[in-house]
Amino acid sequence: MNIIDELEWRGAINQQTDAEGLRKLSEEKAISLYCGVDPTGDSMHIGHLIPFIILKRFQLAGHRPVILIGGATGTIGDPSGRTTERSLQTLEQIQANVEALTAQMKKLFITDGDNEVRLVNNYDWISQINMIEFLRDYGKNFSINTMLAKDVVASRLESGISFTEFSYQILQSIDFLHLFRHEDVQLQIGGSDQWGNITSGLDLIRKKEGTEAKVFGLTIPLMLKADGTKFGKTAGGSVWLDPNKTTPFEFYQFWANTDDRDVIKYLKYFTFLSKEQIDELEQKVATEPHKREPQKALAEEVTRFVHGEELLEQAKRITAALFSGDITSLTVDEIEQGFKEMPTFHATREEKNLVDWLVDLGIEPSKRQAREDVTNGAISMNGEKITDVNFVVTAEQAIGGKFIIIRKGKKNYSLVRIEQ
């Protein structure tokens, strides 16, 4: 299947500047293409991942991807998708973010081979342009009328936009021109909000290099969930690729909890499973939705891609332990991941009767209720059911010397941290 055909089947194309021209070029030779990200933070979230997954698909099809980290554009701020001005970060913050994103990109996309991904930083060339060169060599090629008509600018005219953010599309156009000249890049891909910036780059290349220059732009659709809400957000905020911001277990659970109405779309967007495999999973949504096999496949594929096999297996162990109640099989680190969002209590190392201990911590509202729950077998500690109201809790019972897990009923877990 041609790479463009595959992207169309996956529903991953929103707009193209020249669909037939790009299809023909991609069949004739291995092309170089790029996608960029600005270092506005020290990690990407899953929303950022979408265009880079497409970049990976091009790589697997034999093409040559270039990833651009916006060390220069990140100091300016892309107005796309925003209603207000960004707060400018310090150069030190931006550099730290550049280093973090570079490491993240290397982990996800750098492989051996002839079509190895190239990583570039636009600070390397944009920082060399002085103001006179910027105005004469580049600014002269941009019409204010055309720039004002771009959606990203037009949407901000009422609330206001600074010259700094207004000039962003010129800087991104310079990137495309530079990569065309020095990396033979002929295609830029990005989110649907990047259409105006991408087409500005194409215009600049043709003005500087001639109208016959073969360059193309492609954007991906805006990702929304079936209920109309924004993709990639949870009650706790964004789902990050950095395991220190979103643990592998939380990451896995995000995908495992995907709505039936969204799961096939996500399998097409975020995994490298074949059409035949996804068609088979689509049948399971219709015939065996209760088994949630498509969601499990999605969670495994994306977690493996982002975090690797070892952390995927860890996330699955935590999931299985929470389902079965076999808490003692988990390490201290796995307990911290799995119970991160659950009610947490703090206890001393003092020995205490279980009923009194549960009430003192606030897990149970009263001694009467605590005795009743213990007697009825509703209380489990570290996966073991406790029915003796005279049971004594000691610090030695804590997993790894740090945690005691209380389960009340089938699903109500509490994490008790034992003070050291």
Buried (B, 14 or more C-beta within 10 A) or exposed (E): EEBBEBBBEBEBBBBBBBBEBBBEBBEEEEBBBBBBBBBBBBBBBBBBBBBBBBBBBBBEBBBBBBBBBBBBBBBBBBBBEBEEBBEEBEEEBBBBBBBBBBEBBEEBBEEEEEBEBBBBBBBEBBEEBEEEEBEEEBEEBBEEEBBEEBEBBEBBEEEEBEEBBBBBBBBBBBBBBBBBEEBEBBBBBBBBBBBBBBBBBBBBBBBBBEEEBBBBBBBBBEBEBEEEEEBBBEEEEBBBBBBEBBBBBBBBBBBBEBEEEBBBBBBBBBBEBEEEBBEBBBEBBEEEEEEBBBBBBBBBBBBBBBBBEEBBBBBBBBBEBBEEBBBEEBEEEBBBBBBBEEBEBEBEEEEBBBBBBBBBBEBBEEBEBBBBBBEEEBBBBBBEEBEEBEBEBEBEBBBEEBBBBBBBEEEEBBBBBBEE
